[in-house]
Amino acid sequence: MTSREEMLKVLGEYFPITGTTEDFDGSEGGIWICAECGYLNKKGIPYFDYYAEERIYELGVLSTLDNMVNKRGWYFEWHDAGTIMVYPD
């Protein structure tokens, strides 16, 4: 499994990181990301869309990003439509 420090660097290559889950609500070990800030991949597709029903999304996360994070032993979890966290599996 990838450490949190490494995941911060990896995800930081895709979009700015808002903070840690400790900063957000005090829960330990996760990463806090703004899901409504309009972060797009190189093709102009949003990484996050809470309401997405398209096949390119897995529970509102662009499948390619979701798969990359899962392979590193982490997973996405929505807090609300504008806030998503990443936690170690």
Rosetta silent file (secondary structure, phi, psi, omega in degrees, C-alpha in Angstrom):
SEQUENCE: MTSREEMLKVLGEYFPITGTTEDFDGSEGGIWICAECGYLNKKGIPYFDYYAEERIYELGVLSTLDNMVNKRGWYFEWHDAGTIMVYPD
SCORE:     score description
SCORE:     0.000 S_00000001
   1 L     0.000  141.869  178.594    0.000    0.000    0.000 S_00000001
   2 L   -76.497  136.957  178.681    1.140    3.511   -0.817 S_00000001
   3 L   -70.177  163.277  179.014    1.773    5.778    2.178 S_00000001
   4 H   -63.145  -39.441  179.584   -0.266    8.928    2.668 S_00000001
   5 H   -59.664  -42.233  178.170    2.767   11.086    1.923 S_00000001
   6 H   -67.417  -41.047  179.173    3.212    9.296   -1.406 S_00000001
   7 H   -64.308  -37.029  176.189   -0.521    9.556   -2.202 S_00000001
   8 H   -59.268  -41.221  178.520   -0.423   13.285   -1.524 S_00000001
   9 H   -68.522  -45.309 -178.760    2.342   13.590   -4.130 S_00000001
  10 H   -62.097  -51.901 -179.210    0.611   11.319   -6.653 S_00000001
  11 H   -66.081  -32.175  178.384   -2.776   13.043   -6.358 S_00000001
  12 H   -63.834  -17.622  175.220   -1.078   16.437   -6.301 S_00000001
  13 L   -76.477  -18.457 -178.539    0.036   15.773   -9.880 S_00000001
  14 L   -97.407  -37.863 -176.401   -3.644   15.711  -10.908 S_00000001
  15 L  -166.268  161.706  177.511   -5.119   18.569   -8.823 S_00000001
  16 L   -66.128  142.447  176.930   -4.452   20.634   -5.692 S_00000001
  17 L   -91.106  132.565 -179.577   -5.045   18.832   -2.402 S_00000001
  18 L   -72.843  -42.126 -179.745   -7.312   20.692    0.011 S_00000001
  19 E   168.753 -157.659  177.113   -5.798   19.098    3.130 S_00000001
  20 E  -105.652  166.501  177.626   -5.973   16.042    5.319 S_00000001
  21 H   -67.075  -25.945  175.185   -9.010   14.536    6.981 S_00000001
  22 H   -62.529  -39.766  177.482   -7.538   15.703   10.285 S_00000001
  23 H   -65.420  -35.717 -174.295   -7.835   19.278    8.965 S_00000001
  24 H   -77.389  -58.213 -175.075  -11.439   18.645    7.864 S_00000001
  25 L  -139.795    8.624  177.772  -13.068   16.782   10.742 S_00000001
  26 L    88.227   -9.730  177.984  -10.327   15.289   12.882 S_00000001
  27 L   -70.093  147.238 -170.882  -10.587   11.746   11.476 S_00000001
  28 L   -95.655  145.671  165.863   -7.171   10.231   10.950 S_00000001
  29 L    93.981   -8.276 -174.978   -5.284    9.006    7.916 S_00000001
  30 L  -104.151  179.326  179.943   -7.186   10.388    4.924 S_00000001
  31 E  -122.770  135.094 -176.857   -6.831   13.065    2.275 S_00000001
  32 E  -102.741  127.696 -178.307   -9.390   15.850    1.737 S_00000001
  33 E  -129.530  138.958  172.924  -10.177   16.960   -1.842 S_00000001
  34 E   -76.812  117.028 -177.936  -12.521   19.635   -3.178 S_00000001
  35 L   -92.982   -3.407 -179.026  -14.837   17.760   -5.537 S_00000001
  36 L  -115.199   16.835 -176.581  -16.592   20.889   -6.845 S_00000001
  37 L   -90.232    2.669  174.500  -13.529   22.872   -7.882 S_00000001
  38 L    76.819   28.207  178.260  -13.708   21.807  -11.530 S_00000001
  39 L   -67.957  127.704 -175.825  -10.530   19.727  -11.733 S_00000001
  40 E  -119.545  150.211  173.599  -10.285   18.274  -15.248 S_00000001
  41 L   -80.360 -177.526 -176.112   -8.155   15.586  -16.858 S_00000001
  42 L   -64.131  -20.232  178.707   -6.140   16.287  -20.034 S_00000001
  43 L   -92.028    3.481  178.638   -9.225   15.584  -22.162 S_00000001
  44 L    82.496   16.476  179.714  -11.258   18.188  -20.261 S_00000001
  45 L   -95.864  131.551  179.119  -13.353   15.642  -18.340 S_00000001
  46 E   -62.162  139.376  175.736  -14.039   16.374  -14.656 S_00000001
  47 L   -69.543  -31.749 -175.437  -12.396   13.977  -12.209 S_00000001
  48 E  -128.195  135.891  174.500  -15.399   14.201   -9.907 S_00000001
  49 L  -152.624   96.541 -175.760  -19.123   14.376  -10.578 S_00000001
  50 L   -53.241  -33.417 -175.758  -21.285   13.381   -7.653 S_00000001
  51 L   -97.856    4.545 -175.147  -24.348   13.061   -9.886 S_00000001
  52 L   -62.359  138.885  174.704  -22.674   11.288  -12.824 S_00000001
  53 L  -120.711   -2.001 -179.694  -24.406    8.320  -14.348 S_00000001
  54 L   -68.002  154.552 -177.533  -22.035    7.878  -17.297 S_00000001
  55 L   -68.910  -16.755 -179.344  -20.040    4.685  -17.588 S_00000001
  56 L   -78.170   -3.767  179.346  -16.752    6.586  -17.351 S_00000001
  57 E  -113.561  144.209  172.921  -17.447    7.230  -13.656 S_00000001
  58 E  -114.944  104.835 -177.329  -17.336    4.853  -10.716 S_00000001
  59 L    50.817   43.493  175.503  -19.608    6.271   -8.014 S_00000001
  60 L    86.153    2.273  178.397  -18.899    9.802   -9.219 S_00000001
  61 E  -114.534  131.695  178.308  -15.136    9.417   -9.623 S_00000001
  62 E   -51.479  126.628 -171.574  -13.574    9.207  -13.083 S_00000001
  63 H   -55.074  -39.037 -179.768  -12.853    5.485  -13.486 S_00000001
  64 H   -63.235  -39.593  177.661   -9.221    5.933  -14.522 S_00000001
  65 H   -69.721  -43.878  178.605   -8.518    7.943  -11.365 S_00000001
  66 H   -58.661  -45.590  179.544  -10.497    5.532   -9.192 S_00000001
  67 H   -63.312  -41.688  179.796   -8.573    2.544  -10.589 S_00000001
  68 H   -61.494  -43.289 -179.587   -5.207    4.260  -10.073 S_00000001
  69 H   -68.286  -43.338  178.998   -6.029    5.017   -6.448 S_00000001
  70 H   -60.418  -39.620  179.379   -7.407    1.506   -5.802 S_00000001
  71 H   -64.193  -22.573  178.502   -4.236   -0.110   -7.186 S_00000001
  72 L   -93.493    5.070  176.792   -2.277    1.833   -4.578 S_00000001
  73 L    85.873   25.144 -179.410   -4.469    0.506   -1.751 S_00000001
  74 E  -126.721  166.131  177.619   -6.696    3.575   -1.306 S_00000001
  75 E  -147.231  155.714  177.372  -10.344    4.401   -2.029 S_00000001
  76 E   -91.349  146.374  174.950  -12.569    7.458   -2.493 S_00000001
  77 E  -144.308  124.275  179.239  -15.452    8.263   -0.163 S_00000001
  78 E   -73.748  138.729  170.802  -17.871   11.137   -0.606 S_00000001
  79 E   -95.513  -45.649  173.450  -18.607   13.391    2.371 S_00000001
  80 E  -156.557 -176.865 -174.019  -21.130   15.468    0.416 S_00000001
  81 L   -63.176  -17.004 -178.915  -21.562   16.521   -3.221 S_00000001
  82 L  -113.717    0.239 -175.095  -18.653   18.964   -3.007 S_00000001
  83 E  -134.276  126.322  177.772  -16.245   17.122   -0.719 S_00000001
  84 E  -130.122  143.431  179.674  -14.505   13.816   -1.310 S_00000001
  85 E  -114.237  158.643  174.092  -11.975   12.006    0.832 S_00000001
  86 E  -124.780  126.802 -177.593   -9.361    9.378    0.001 S_00000001
  87 E  -125.175  152.775  173.662   -8.631    6.725    2.626 S_00000001
  88 E   -70.549  142.250 -178.150   -6.262    3.786    2.865 S_00000001
  89 L   -76.923    0.000    0.000   -8.023    0.498    2.237 S_00000001
